[in-house]
């Protein structure tokens, strides 16, 4: 809900029309989100922010997605033989930051370090 709430606040604060808000999605979204955006945009054409907000909430801002993301985080352990430390750490930090928007940096780092095996 943080993403869609953030867009709502920006839209309201700057009195932005839907066309301007949705126009940035092509550059804002990356990877899976970008592929989904392109697929939906091609299938449904230009849509309002309200329509896109519903799609985003249905895809990512729900309990099922949260459960999958938490499970993926908990099942991933750092393996120095196959993982590069910085990309692995950054991916885990990004995942936790999205999942727990109010979590402190200390707690994020602690949770990530617990996913590391060995010394």
Long-range contacts (C-beta under 8 A, 24 or more apart in sequence): 1-57, 1-61, 2-98, 2-101, 3-56, 3-60, 3-61, 4-53, 4-56, 4-57, 4-61, 7-49, 7-53, 8-53, 11-49, 18-48, 18-49, 18-50, 19-46, 21-49, 22-46, 22-47, 22-48, 22-49, 22-52, 25-52, 33-60, 66-99, 69-95, 69-98, 69-99, 70-99, 73-99, 73-111, 73-115, 74-115, 76-115, 77-115, 77-116, 77-117, 78-115, 78-116, 78-117, 79-117, 80-118
